[in-house]
Amino acid sequence: MGSIIDFRKAREEDVPGIWIILQQAIERRRLEGSTQWQDGYPNVESIRRDLEHDWAYVLTVDGSLAGYAAVMINQEPAYEHIRGKWLSDGDFVVFHRVALSNAFAGQKLGYRLIEQIESMARAWGIKSVRADTNFDNLAMLSIFKRLGYRYCGDVQLRGGKRKAFEKILS
């Protein structure tokens, strides 16, 4: 029998577990030699802001927190100044702060989490999903490639250049 995987809005009581997951992801990025997320961001305040704006979502496996993402509609001002060109001009779903628990490493849950975001976008009637990542985040770059995201150019976020991607949903 398979595991029960759920993607739902985060709740206040999820904050400590989300923070642990983000800390694990921050450490993974450091061990990989990346500068991404090595400047005090994301942090607990990021999670609380996501909750306040109704952007915070968690992926659970059999009731245990396995992943986190902030998901929003049309909420990324930096995307207005892309060095390149987006595939579409309409509404879009954007996700940030994707992180997975070490306890679920190797289970391909990054794909599942992003597929859940795509399902939400479809349910909302939005055909475009956008995201960005650091040039050296090989795991996320691999996920984007496998799930059919197209590289559209670079954006400046929090003082650094990020690779920007978009997928048009069918």
C-alpha positions in Angstrom: 0.0 0.0 0.0 1.4 3.4 -1.0 1.9 6.5 1.1 -0.8 9.2 1.4 0.6 12.4 -0.1 -1.3 15.6 0.5 -0.6 19.2 -0.5 -2.4 21.7 1.7 -2.4 25.2 3.0 0.1 25.5 5.9 -1.2 26.3 9.4 0.3 28.1 12.3 1.2 24.9 14.1 3.2 23.9 11.0 5.7 26.8 11.4 8.2 24.9 13.6 8.3 22.0 11.2 8.5 24.2 8.2 11.4 26.1 9.8 13.3 22.8 10.3 12.8 21.9 6.7 14.0 25.3 5.5 17.1 25.0 7.8 17.9 21.6 6.3 17.6 23.1 2.8 19.8 26.0 3.7 22.4 23.7 5.0 22.2 21.5 1.8 22.8 24.6 -0.3 25.8 25.5 1.8 27.3 22.0 1.6 26.8 22.1 -2.2 29.0 25.3 -2.2 26.1 27.6 -3.2 25.6 31.2 -2.0 21.8 30.8 -2.4 20.0 31.1 1.0 23.3 31.8 2.9 22.3 35.3 4.0 19.7 34.8 6.6 16.9 34.2 4.1 14.5 32.4 4.2 13.8 32.6 7.9 10.9 32.3 10.3 9.6 35.8 9.3 9.4 34.6 5.7 7.2 31.7 6.8 5.0 34.0 8.9 4.6 36.5 6.0 3.7 33.6 3.7 1.0 32.5 6.2 -0.3 36.0 6.6 -0.7 36.4 2.8 -2.2 32.9 2.4 0.8 31.8 0.3 2.2 29.0 2.6 1.7 25.4 1.5 3.0 22.1 2.8 3.5 18.7 1.3 2.7 15.9 3.7 3.4 12.2 3.5 1.3 10.0 5.8 0.6 13.2 7.8 4.3 14.1 8.3 5.6 17.4 6.9 7.8 16.6 3.9 8.0 19.8 2.0 7.2 23.5 1.8 6.5 26.1 -0.8 5.2 29.6 -1.1 2.6 29.8 -3.9 1.1 33.1 -5.2 -0.6 34.6 -8.2 1.1 37.4 -10.1 3.1 38.3 -7.0 6.7 38.8 -8.2 7.7 42.4 -9.1 11.2 41.2 -10.2 9.6 39.3 -13.0 8.5 42.5 -14.7 12.2 43.2 -15.5 13.4 39.9 -17.0 16.5 40.0 -19.1 14.9 37.7 -21.7 11.2 37.1 -22.5 8.4 35.2 -20.8 6.4 32.7 -22.8 3.1 34.4 -21.9 1.7 37.7 -20.9 -1.3 36.8 -18.8 -1.8 35.7 -15.2 0.7 33.3 -13.7 1.2 31.2 -10.6 4.7 31.7 -9.1 6.3 29.5 -6.4 9.2 30.3 -4.1 11.0 28.9 -1.1 10.7 25.3 -2.2 12.3 23.0 0.4 12.1 19.3 1.2 12.8 17.5 4.5 15.9 15.4 4.7 13.7 12.6 6.1 12.2 12.2 2.6 15.3 12.6 0.5 15.5 10.5 -2.7 11.7 10.0 -2.9 11.3 12.4 -5.9 9.0 14.6 -3.8 10.2 17.8 -5.4 8.5 16.7 -8.6 5.3 15.8 -6.7 5.3 19.2 -4.9 5.6 21.2 -8.2 3.1 19.0 -9.9 0.7 19.8 -7.1 1.3 23.5 -7.7 0.6 23.0 -11.4 -2.7 21.3 -10.5 -3.7 24.2 -8.3 -2.9 26.6 -11.1 -5.2 24.6 -13.4 -8.0 24.6 -10.8 -7.6 28.4 -10.6 -7.9 28.7 -14.4 -4.3 29.9 -14.8 -2.2 28.4 -17.6 1.2 29.7 -16.7 3.6 28.7 -13.9 6.8 30.7 -13.3 9.7 30.2 -11.0 13.4 31.0 -10.6 16.4 29.5 -9.1 20.1 30.1 -8.5 22.4 29.1 -11.4 24.0 26.4 -9.2 20.9 24.8 -7.8 21.3 21.6 -9.8 18.4 19.8 -8.1 15.9 22.5 -9.0 17.3 22.9 -12.5 16.9 19.2 -13.0 13.3 19.3 -11.8 12.5 22.2 -14.2 14.0 20.3 -17.1 12.2 17.1 -16.3 8.8 18.8 -15.8 9.1 20.8 -19.1 9.8 24.3 -17.8 11.5 26.6 -20.3 14.4 28.9 -19.5 13.2 32.4 -20.3 16.1 34.6 -19.1 17.5 36.1 -15.9 15.9 38.2 -13.1 17.4 40.1 -10.2 16.1 38.9 -6.9 17.5 40.1 -3.5 20.7 41.4 -5.1 21.4 38.3 -7.1 20.9 37.0 -10.6 18.5 34.1 -10.9 17.5 31.9 -13.8 13.8 32.3 -14.6 11.6 29.6 -16.0 8.0 29.2 -17.2 5.7 26.4 -18.1 2.5 26.8 -20.1 0.0 24.2 -18.8 -2.2 22.2 -21.1 
